[in-house]
Structure formats: structure tokens, C-alpha cells
């Protein structure tokens, strides 16, 4: 057995963390826990833990194919 009991959080690289955070808040009903415009990250929650999703802006000049998307998934053990 793996001992995994659930998903802890998901981290995504995005082009615009503010617009992405708006989507997660307005469409999915998540609560914005923290947004730091520079360097560009936002943490969002469904209300049971500090954050269920973290959004990190891709650094300028690195916004190419393959740089946007899933960074990692943290599992609860």
C-alpha cells in the first residue's frame, strides 16, 4: 500500500496568476488566501486547508511551450 490518503495541493505554472486566480475564485468557488503580484504567485483554498492550489507566474522570457502547466501534485500520506 502507498499510504496516500488524498491530494494535499496542486501547483501550476501559469502565464497570468491574477487572471488564473480570478477564474479559480469566480468559476470554481475557491477562496484567495494570498496573492503576491511580484514575483507572481497566488494560493487558493476550498476552505479546509491553507491552500489546495498554488499558481506561479512563469518568469518573463520562459513563457514557451512546455513551461506552462503542472509543476507538481503533493499527496497526503
Secondary structure by P-SEA (a helix, b strand, c coil): ccccccccbbbbbcccaaaaaaaaaacccccccccccccbbbbbccccccccbbbbccccccccccccccccccccc
